[in-house]
C-alpha cells in the first residue's frame, strides 16, 4: 500500500508511476523544492531510495519510460532555463 505515511515524498504531486523488470516501483514527484529528490524507487522489500537532479529541471519530472536495459528515462518539463531528459541507471 502506498499512502502519505509510507512514502518519503515532499508533496502529493505524483506525475508518474512505473514498474521496472525487477519489480521495483518508480515514482516521480512534481514541483519539489530545489535540490530535493524528485525520483523515488521502492524495492520488493519495501525500502525506498531517492534520486535528485541538482538543477531547476529536476524539480519538474513529467513521465518515466523504462527501456529494455532497465534505464529510466525521465522526461522533464521545459522551463525557461531548463528541461529535457534525465537518464537514470541505479546500478551506477
Residue pairs with C-beta under 8 A, 6 or more apart in sequence:
2 25
2 42
4 12
6 46
7 27
7 40
7 42
7 48
8 37
8 40
8 48
8 50
9 27
9 29
9 40
10 29
10 32
10 33
10 36
10 37
11 29
11 31
11 32
13 29
13 30
13 31
14 27
14 28
14 29
14 30
15 28
15 29
15 30
15 61
15 62
15 63
16 26
16 27
16 28
16 61
16 62
16 63
16 64
17 25
17 26
17 27
17 28
17 64
18 25
18 26
18 64
18 65
18 66
19 25
19 26
19 66
20 26
20 66
20 70
20 72
21 66
21 70
22 43
22 44
22 70
23 43
23 44
24 41
24 42
24 43
24 44
25 41
25 42
26 39
26 40
26 41
26 64
26 66
26 72
27 39
27 40
27 41
27 42
28 38
28 39
28 40
28 61
28 62
28 63
28 64
28 74
29 37
29 38
29 39
29 40
29 61
30 38
30 60
30 61
30 62
30 77
31 59
31 60
32 38
32 59
33 59
34 56
34 59
35 52
35 54
36 52
36 59
37 50
37 51
37 52
38 51
38 52
38 53
38 58
38 59
38 60
38 61
39 50
39 51
39 52
39 53
39 61
39 64
39 72
39 74
39 86
39 88
40 48
40 49
40 50
40 51
41 48
41 49
41 50
41 51
41 90
42 48
43 49
49 90
51 88
51 90
52 58
53 76
53 86
55 82
56 79
56 81
56 82
57 76
57 77
57 79
57 82
57 83
57 84
57 86
58 76
58 86
60 76
60 77
60 79
61 74
61 75
61 76
61 77
61 86
62 74
62 75
62 76
62 77
63 74
63 75
64 72
64 73
64 74
64 75
65 72
65 73
65 75
66 72
66 73
67 73
70 89
71 87
71 88
71 89
72 87
72 88
72 89
72 90
73 85
73 86
73 87
74 85
74 86
74 87
74 88
75 85
76 82
76 83
76 84
76 85
76 86
77 83
78 84
